[in-house]
Amino acid sequence: MAIKAIIFDLDGTLVDSIYDIGTAVNGALNFFNLPPSPLESYSEMVGDGLLTVVKKAAPSSASADLIQEILKKTFEFYEHCYDKQTKIYPSIDQLLNSLTEKQIKLAILSNKQDYFTKKITESVLGKWKFQPVLGSKENIPRKPDPYTLNQIISDFNIDKNNCLFVGDSGSDIKTAISAEVTPIGVSWGYRPVSDLVQNGATKIIDHPMDLLYYLS
């Protein structure tokens, strides 16, 4: 069956946002006189929202209250740097142009906070139409729970066989499998290919334009 819609993860799939995320968290850690982490190390921390990143970056001795204070300060820093160094991966523009020409519906589902998911999409991916663009919200299950992915497909009013879910993490793969949607893993993101395979990925692409192979 022909593909009519593709739902993408954001960070590590469409955009490389590690340096802005790391800058914001390190800014918050510095504010509380805590040691920062190397910016490159944040690629191993992302994927489950900023709270998880802060927990991993902060000292293990940090209290729950301190973690919340660091998170609050991280949001303040991130507000000023969320798109300073964040950029699309090479050839993503070419892929999105091709998908748009083919009139394929595009959507984004991220575990990043909904506010920043929308801000980054507007700033960095504003040339293309993604509808809907959804991030993490309170009281709504996050990936790998398939709840929101199922909601997106239902709103598209198309068969699940006509959809792909594209992401760089095992969580993305599990989300798609749970929703009975074909998962496509990408090798250029923040997680090793082994993580994708271990979570059930059988289709992994090394270049954005390789995704076109799966459209029919």
Buried (B, 14 or more C-beta within 10 A) or exposed (E): EEBBBBBBBBBBBBBBBBBBBBBBBBBBBEBEEBEBBEBEEBBBBBBBBBBBBBBBBBEEEBEEEBBEBBBEBBBEBBEEBBBEBBBBBEEBBEBBEBBEEEEBBBBBBBBBBBBBBBBBBEEBBEEBEBEBBBBBEEEEEBBBBBEBBBBBBEEBEBEBEBBBBBBBBBBBBBBBBBBEBBBBBBBBBBBEBEBBBEBBBEBBBEBBEBBBEBBE
